[in-house]
Amino acid sequence: MSKRAIVFLGDGFEETEALAPVDIMRRCGISVILISINATRIVTSSHGIVVSADQTIADPIPPYDLILLPGGMPGTKNLNANDVVKVEVLSAFKNNKHIAAICAAPMILGNLGLLDGKKATCFPGFEEYLKGAQHCAEAVVTDGNITTAIGAGAALKFGIEIVAQLTDRNTANIVAEQMQMNK
């Protein structure tokens, strides 16, 4: 059975941090559903790019193996203020599903107490929100079922790491090679 991922999008999300990993996952056959936390499927990125999500948060959340939380401002603040997002992230953690957060979005995990004793990274200036975590300077960090990344510049590497976590390292390496990331 194919792996499944959901991506929560709020107005002000960082488009590279959301869409680059989505592209990489889809190249590997992972089913990805974009979920708008707005009342409509339309979400506007931090740089004014309008995206039509697959569904809204009011629709039933489909089964998934991974939740991806992109950064960007005020996108991260909007996700952090959404109760459904927080309930789903807590449920994913409790059920040992994969959680991926990039840039400012690891603050959501820190605020929920999910980084206690884990290694994590985030956009510089957000370290204080990694409550209980050991901050790492690497671009992408995986500890258990949680993957965090520093920002938009790491979005491709972040996507490859997500694929490795959901499938295997060989599949991730193949797509990285096909995308000329190893050059």
ABEGO torsion letter per residue (X at the ends): XBBBBBBBBBBGBBAAAAAAAAAAAAAAGBBBBBBBABABABBBBAAGBBBBBABBAABBBBBBABBBBBBEOAAAAAAAABAAAAAAAAAAAAAGBBBBBBEAAAAAAAAAGAABGBBBBBBBGAAAABBGBBBBABABBBBEABBBBAEAAAAAAAAAAAAAAABBAAAAAAAAAAAGAAX
